[in-house]
Amino acid sequence: MSSAQAADPAPLAGDAISQLPDRPSISGGRPVGGWAFLGVTITSLGGPLALAALYAPTIVADASFSAGLVMVAAAVVFVVPLAIWLHYSRHIASAGGLYSFVDAAAGRRVALMQAGLWIFSYVLYLLYTTASIVYDTLPRVVPGVRPYQPALEIAIPVALAAVMLAGRAATLAVTGILAAGQMILVGILAGVTIGHDSPVSSFGGHAPAGAFATATAQTALLYICGSLPLFLGGEVRRPTRTVRRGLVAGYVLVAAGVIATVFPYAENPAFTRAAIPGMSVAQVLSGHALAVTVGIGVAASVAGVMLVEYLALTRILHAVTGRSVRRIAAVIAVPLIAAGPISLINPDRFYSSLIKPSLVALWLSQLMVFAVYPRFSARYGGRVAVSFVLAVAGCVFAGYGIWATLHHGSS
């Protein structure tokens, strides 16, 4: 399928890019600037505070003596999918995001299959993640929250829908605040841990090989939501520049923050076994105030990823159906809000029933993006050998994501 040349929604200095005709383009409002796009990117990358304070330290537990090396290796591994997305986005920036990439490489029929899997995955994610925040994370931070859990299970989806329905400016403002707040807390937490212990040995190969490899691969998988900002590609100023620079800058900042925060755990591996490792570190090394702030920040970090997913869903559904973004946001709000009362029947079962199908669908959708990449690269003058190697590595990465989901129940 050939692509059409389309000007940037707000062209500057003749900047134009190759862009698929995703039905009607999103119109109205000022184009999204570089800083706003960076905020979305940072927020999307697993929620940097959740990665640094909860997920990465927990994953590295069995390889904690090489925590620093694991975090660096994971960051390097994730360069493979990132490089593929960056090459796609050099030529295509649209509301369709990954769907448009597959469309350009393999045609609309295959692209619709990919979009269907991706949409299914993230709709489920929106439905079940609130239960994780309310019944898993918050009770560990504020034990007195238990009487208010049913209200929060309903209030969080309502708040997310309200932000989205308030419009793009409100959504970008919230993601910007979340991004800045998280990076500040990541910096503070890193300062606390490094200031107490900063073992150089953390970057050595002291962990068992099997534990090291598993921790590296599992940590690399955590960054996969970094593709969400691609769905804003049709709305940014100077898309070829903004999207690529924003993705790279956001990833470097988040990965550096995770490395800096996690590598000191090699000196105190017992912290990796805590319910929220970053909160426990803050409690012991700084005090209760910072610990609670980090814990609440972790919950907000996860909610921030939900907001960016909601944003991306409205864009891909606009690209596929041609419906207005505002109408799509309103339609998504219905199951999102309805899921709250339904999940109250049995929050644990609700969460566990949805997470595996959601993650399997996510990794299958990414597998399709990677698998068709050599066709795209050949059509756009890329190096066939390099693109083939990247595609194989990307498929292995996505394949491992599927295997890890089915065998460990997590990404």
matplotlib code that plots the C-alpha trace (Angstrom):
import matplotlib.pyplot as plt

x = [0.0, 1.5, 1.4, 0.3, 2.3, 0.5, 1.7, 2.1, -1.1, 0.8, 3.7, 6.8, 9.6, 8.0, 8.4, 6.3, 6.2, 4.9, 1.5, -1.2, -4.8, -6.3, -9.8, -10.5, -7.5, -7.8, -8.5, -8.9, -6.6, -2.9, -0.5, 1.2, 4.6, 7.8, 7.5, 3.9, 4.9, 7.8, 5.5, 3.2, 6.3, 7.6, 4.2, 3.7, 7.0, 5.5, 5.0, 8.7, 8.1, 6.2, 9.1, 11.8, 10.1, 8.0, 8.3, 12.0, 13.3, 10.8, 11.9, 15.6, 15.3, 16.9, 19.7, 20.1, 23.8, 24.0, 21.0, 22.8, 24.0, 20.5, 19.0, 21.6, 21.2, 17.4, 17.7, 19.9, 17.6, 14.7, 16.6, 15.5, 11.7, 12.5, 14.7, 11.9, 9.3, 11.7, 12.3, 8.6, 8.0, 10.6, 8.1, 4.7, 3.1, -0.6, -3.5, -3.2, 0.2, 1.2, -1.8, -0.6, 2.8, 1.4, -0.9, 2.1, 4.0, 1.3, -1.9, -5.2, -6.5, -3.4, -3.4, -7.0, -6.0, -3.2, -5.4, -8.1, -5.6, -4.1, -7.5, -8.7, -5.6, -5.7, -9.5, -9.0, -6.1, -8.3, -10.9, -8.8, -6.0, -8.0, -8.6, -4.8, -4.3, -7.2, -6.8, -3.1, -1.1, -2.9, -3.5, 0.2, 0.7, -2.3, -3.7, -6.7, -7.9, -9.8, -13.2, -12.9, -11.9, -15.3, -15.6, -12.1, -12.8, -15.6, -13.9, -10.7, -12.3, -14.7, -11.7, -9.9, -13.0, -13.5, -10.0, -10.3, -13.7, -12.4, -10.3, -6.7, -5.3, -6.5, -5.2, -1.8, -1.6, -2.4, 0.2, 2.8, 2.2, 2.4, 5.6, 7.3, 6.2, 7.3, 10.7, 11.3, 10.4, 12.6, 15.4, 14.8, 14.6, 17.8, 19.5, 18.5, 19.6, 22.9, 23.6, 23.4, 24.9, 26.3, 28.1, 30.1, 29.9, 26.2, 27.4, 29.3, 28.2, 27.8, 24.3, 23.6, 23.4, 19.8, 18.5, 20.4, 18.9, 15.4, 15.6, 17.0, 14.3, 11.5, 12.6, 13.0, 9.3, 8.2, 9.0, 6.6, 4.0, 6.5, 4.7, 1.6, 2.9, 3.1, -0.7, -0.3, 1.9, -0.8, -1.1, 2.4, 4.4, 7.1, 6.2, 9.4, 11.5, 9.2, 8.1, 11.6, 13.3, 10.5, 10.7, 14.4, 14.7, 11.8, 13.3, 16.8, 15.4, 13.3, 15.9, 18.5, 16.2, 15.4, 19.1, 20.1, 17.3, 17.7, 21.4, 22.1, 19.8, 22.9, 24.1, 20.7, 18.9, 16.4, 14.6, 13.7, 11.4, 9.4, 5.8, 6.8, 10.7, 11.1, 8.7, 10.5, 13.9, 12.4, 11.0, 14.3, 16.7, 14.6, 11.4, 7.7, 6.7, 8.8, 7.8, 4.1, 4.7, 6.6, 3.8, 1.0, 3.2, 3.4, -0.4, -0.6, 2.1, 0.0, -3.1, -1.0, -0.3, -4.0, -4.7, -2.2, -3.7, -7.1, -5.7, -4.1, -7.3, -9.3, -6.7, -6.5, -10.3, -10.5, -8.0, -9.9, -13.5, -13.3, -15.5, -14.6, -12.2, -14.6, -17.4, -15.0, -13.8, -17.4, -18.0, -14.9, -16.0, -19.1, -17.3, -14.5, -16.9, -19.2, -16.2, -15.8, -19.1, -18.7, -15.2, -16.4, -18.1, -14.6, -11.7, -9.0, -10.8, -11.8, -8.1, -6.7, -9.3, -8.4, -4.7, -3.5, -5.7, -4.8, -1.1, -1.1, -3.1, -0.7, 2.4, 0.7, -0.1, 3.5, 4.7, 2.8, 4.5, 7.9, 7.2, 6.2, 9.0, 11.4, 8.6, 8.2, 12.0, 12.4, 9.6, 11.2, 14.7, 16.0, 18.8, 17.2, 19.8, 19.6, 15.9, 15.7, 18.0, 16.0, 12.7, 13.9, 15.1, 11.8, 9.8, 11.9, 11.3, 7.5, 7.5, 9.2, 6.5, 3.9, 5.8, 6.4, 2.7, 1.5, 4.1, 4.5, 1.3, 3.1, 4.8]
y = [0.0, 3.3, 6.2, 9.7, 12.8, 15.0, 18.1, 18.5, 19.7, 22.9, 22.9, 24.9, 25.6, 23.2, 20.2, 17.4, 13.7, 10.6, 9.9, 7.4, 8.6, 7.6, 8.8, 12.4, 13.9, 15.2, 18.9, 21.8, 23.2, 24.0, 21.3, 19.4, 20.8, 19.0, 19.4, 18.1, 15.1, 14.4, 14.5, 11.9, 9.7, 9.8, 9.0, 6.1, 4.3, 2.0, 5.0, 5.8, 5.9, 2.6, 1.1, 2.5, 2.0, -1.2, -3.3, -3.2, -3.8, -6.7, -8.3, -8.0, -9.7, -13.0, -11.1, -8.3, -8.5, -7.4, -5.0, -2.2, -4.4, -5.9, -2.5, -1.4, -4.7, -4.3, -0.8, -2.0, -4.9, -2.5, -0.5, -3.1, -2.4, 1.3, 1.4, -0.3, 2.3, 5.1, 4.0, 3.6, 7.1, 8.7, 8.2, 7.9, 10.0, 9.7, 8.9, 5.3, 4.8, 1.2, 0.4, 2.8, 1.3, -2.2, -0.7, 0.8, -2.5, -5.1, -3.5, -2.6, -6.2, -7.2, -3.7, -4.2, -7.5, -5.8, -2.9, -5.3, -7.1, -3.8, -2.3, -5.4, -5.4, -1.9, -1.8, -4.7, -2.9, 0.1, -2.1, -4.1, -1.8, 0.3, -2.8, -3.3, 0.3, 0.2, -3.3, -4.0, -0.8, 1.7, -0.6, -1.0, 2.8, 3.9, 1.0, 3.1, 3.3, 0.0, 1.5, 3.8, 1.2, 0.7, 4.5, 4.7, 1.8, 4.0, 7.4, 6.7, 5.7, 8.6, 11.0, 9.5, 9.9, 13.4, 14.4, 12.9, 14.5, 17.8, 17.8, 17.3, 20.4, 19.1, 15.6, 16.9, 19.2, 16.2, 14.0, 16.8, 17.2, 13.5, 13.2, 16.0, 14.8, 11.3, 12.3, 14.6, 11.7, 9.3, 11.8, 12.1, 8.4, 7.8, 10.5, 8.8, 5.3, 6.5, 8.7, 5.7, 3.0, 3.2, -0.1, -0.2, -4.0, -3.7, -3.3, -6.6, -10.1, -11.5, -12.9, -16.4, -16.5, -17.7, -15.2, -12.4, -13.3, -13.6, -10.3, -8.5, -9.8, -9.2, -5.6, -4.8, -5.9, -3.2, -0.4, -1.7, 1.0, 3.5, 3.0, 4.8, 8.4, 7.3, 7.6, 11.4, 11.5, 13.2, 16.1, 17.2, 20.1, 18.9, 15.2, 13.7, 15.6, 15.8, 12.1, 10.7, 13.2, 12.8, 9.0, 8.9, 11.7, 10.2, 6.8, 7.9, 9.9, 7.1, 4.4, 6.5, 7.2, 3.5, 2.5, 5.2, 4.2, 0.4, -0.2, 0.5, -2.4, -4.6, -3.5, -4.1, -6.9, -7.4, -4.3, -6.1, -8.4, -5.6, -5.0, -1.7, -1.6, 2.1, 2.9, 0.7, 2.3, 5.8, 4.7, 3.4, 5.9, 9.1, 8.9, 8.2, 11.4, 10.5, 6.8, 7.7, 10.2, 7.6, 5.1, 7.4, 8.5, 4.8, 4.6, 7.9, 6.6, 3.6, 5.8, 8.0, 5.1, 4.4, 8.0, 7.8, 4.4, 6.1, 8.9, 6.4, 4.4, 7.4, 8.1, 4.6, 4.2, 7.6, 6.3, 3.0, 4.3, 8.0, 8.9, 12.0, 11.7, 13.3, 10.8, 7.9, 9.2, 9.2, 5.7, 4.3, 6.0, 3.8, 0.4, 2.1, 3.5, 0.4, -1.9, -0.3, -1.6, -5.0, -5.5, -4.9, -8.4, -10.0, -7.5, -10.2, -12.5, -9.6, -8.6, -12.1, -13.0, -10.1, -9.6, -12.6, -12.1, -8.4, -9.1, -11.9, -9.7, -6.8, -8.9, -10.4, -6.9, -5.9, -9.1, -8.2, -4.7, -6.3, -9.1, -6.8, -4.3, -5.7, -5.1, -1.6, -1.0, -2.3, 0.0, 3.0, 2.4, 0.9, -1.6, -5.0, -7.0, -4.6, -4.5, -8.3, -8.7, -6.1, -7.7, -11.2, -9.7, -7.8, -11.0, -12.9, -10.0, -10.1, -13.9, -13.9, -11.4, -14.0, -16.8, -14.8, -13.9, -17.5, -18.9, -16.1, -14.1, -10.8, -8.7]
z = [0.0, -1.0, 1.4, 0.6, 1.2, 3.8, 5.4, 9.1, 10.8, 11.6, 9.1, 10.0, 7.5, 5.0, 7.3, 5.8, 6.3, 4.6, 6.3, 5.8, 5.0, 8.4, 7.3, 8.6, 10.3, 13.9, 13.6, 15.9, 18.6, 18.5, 17.6, 20.4, 21.2, 22.1, 25.9, 26.0, 23.9, 26.2, 29.1, 27.5, 26.7, 30.2, 31.7, 29.3, 30.0, 32.6, 34.9, 35.8, 39.5, 39.4, 37.5, 39.8, 43.1, 42.6, 39.4, 38.6, 42.2, 42.6, 39.4, 40.2, 43.6, 42.5, 40.7, 43.2, 43.5, 39.9, 40.0, 38.2, 35.4, 35.0, 34.7, 32.1, 30.1, 30.1, 28.8, 26.0, 25.1, 24.8, 22.2, 19.6, 19.6, 20.1, 17.0, 15.0, 16.1, 15.4, 11.9, 11.2, 12.7, 10.5, 7.6, 9.3, 12.0, 12.4, 14.8, 13.8, 15.5, 15.2, 13.1, 10.5, 10.6, 9.8, 7.2, 5.3, 5.5, 4.9, 4.0, 5.7, 6.3, 8.3, 10.0, 11.1, 12.7, 14.6, 15.6, 16.9, 19.1, 20.4, 21.1, 22.9, 25.0, 26.2, 26.7, 29.1, 30.7, 31.4, 33.0, 35.4, 36.4, 38.8, 41.0, 41.2, 42.4, 44.9, 46.3, 45.9, 45.9, 48.1, 51.2, 51.4, 51.4, 53.5, 55.6, 56.6, 53.0, 53.2, 54.1, 51.0, 48.5, 46.9, 46.4, 44.9, 42.6, 41.1, 41.5, 39.6, 36.3, 36.6, 37.1, 34.1, 31.9, 33.1, 32.2, 28.7, 28.1, 29.2, 26.0, 24.8, 26.6, 30.0, 29.3, 28.3, 31.3, 33.6, 31.9, 32.1, 35.8, 36.4, 34.4, 36.2, 39.6, 39.0, 37.7, 40.7, 43.1, 41.1, 41.4, 45.2, 45.7, 43.7, 45.7, 49.0, 47.9, 46.2, 49.2, 51.5, 49.3, 45.8, 45.2, 42.0, 42.3, 41.3, 37.7, 37.8, 36.9, 40.4, 40.0, 38.7, 34.9, 34.8, 37.3, 35.5, 32.1, 33.4, 35.4, 32.3, 30.0, 32.4, 33.1, 29.4, 28.9, 31.4, 28.9, 26.2, 26.8, 25.4, 22.0, 23.3, 22.3, 18.7, 18.5, 19.0, 15.8, 13.7, 16.2, 17.0, 15.6, 13.2, 13.6, 12.1, 14.7, 17.7, 17.8, 17.4, 19.7, 22.3, 22.3, 22.6, 25.3, 27.3, 27.2, 28.2, 31.1, 32.4, 31.9, 33.6, 36.6, 36.9, 36.8, 39.3, 41.7, 41.5, 41.4, 45.1, 46.0, 45.5, 48.9, 50.6, 48.6, 51.4, 50.2, 46.9, 48.9, 50.3, 49.1, 47.6, 47.7, 47.0, 49.8, 52.2, 51.2, 51.7, 55.1, 56.4, 54.9, 55.0, 56.9, 56.8, 54.9, 51.9, 52.1, 51.9, 49.1, 47.1, 47.7, 46.6, 43.7, 42.6, 42.5, 40.6, 38.2, 37.3, 36.8, 34.6, 32.2, 32.2, 31.1, 28.2, 27.2, 27.1, 25.0, 22.5, 22.3, 21.2, 18.4, 17.0, 17.0, 15.2, 12.7, 12.1, 12.2, 11.3, 14.4, 16.4, 19.2, 21.7, 20.8, 21.1, 24.5, 25.7, 24.4, 26.1, 29.4, 29.6, 30.1, 32.0, 34.6, 34.6, 35.3, 38.8, 40.3, 38.5, 39.9, 43.4, 43.4, 43.4, 42.7, 42.8, 40.4, 38.1, 37.8, 37.4, 34.8, 32.5, 32.8, 30.9, 27.8, 27.8, 27.9, 25.3, 22.9, 23.5, 22.7, 19.7, 18.4, 18.9, 17.3, 14.1, 14.1, 14.3, 11.8, 9.0, 9.6, 6.9, 4.2, 5.4, 5.5, 1.9, 0.6, 2.3, 1.2, 4.5, 4.8, 4.3, 6.3, 9.3, 9.3, 9.1, 12.1, 14.1, 13.1, 14.3, 17.5, 18.0, 17.3, 19.9, 22.3, 21.8, 21.8, 25.2, 26.4, 25.4, 27.1, 30.3, 30.4, 30.1, 32.5, 35.0, 34.7, 34.2, 31.6]

ax = plt.figure().add_subplot(projection="3d")
ax.plot(x, y, z, "-o")
ax.set_aspect("equal")
plt.show()
